């Protein structure tokens, strides 16, 4: 399968925005009803009750195309078909001492288990050199995600990374940190 990973241009923003509700639905299986990722009264995965439609939720995501050189929306394609995306943030949108933060990472179900997710992550890591950080849900419902990141980061860094449970801006998470500028 021919994988391409490239920065999504503004005219491609709608593709990531179309995939985003699928990503949130996927995440909802990793969180309980009290852990913050539930539908609002309008059927949207959103904390803000004023967000009533996917179009309104799309507008919130415009920031990823409004800050080039700071926020990086990457689109993954398998051939010509969208296969997923990742959103990479840089300061001031990450913790002190971190150069690159994996804000979101998503691969569609049909492409899981094919190796595309690991290849895409590595291609994105190779775009930028410095201190990286990513978080994943520590819950037992997310064992697959935890194993994916453990395998991908360990393989990419030759086991030279840090993995720990930490309190983050988004609750307790399994946090991975590494420096690919060594």
LINWORA-V555602 format. One record per run of one state. SS is the DSSP state (H for helix, E for strand, - for the rest). FROM is the first residue (numbers start at 1). TO is the last residue. Records with the same first field share a line. If there is no record, write none. Layout:
# LINWORA-V555602
SS->FROM-TO / FROM-TO
This chain:
# LINWORA-V555602
-->1-2 / 8-9 / 29-38 / 40-44 / 46-53 / 61-62 / 67-70 / 79-80 / 90-99 / 108-108 / 112-115 / 128-130 / 137-139 / 158-161 / 169-170 / 180-182
E->3-7 / 39-39 / 45-45 / 71-78 / 81-89 / 100-107 / 131-136 / 162-168 / 171-179
H->10-28 / 54-60 / 63-66 / 109-111 / 116-127 / 140-157
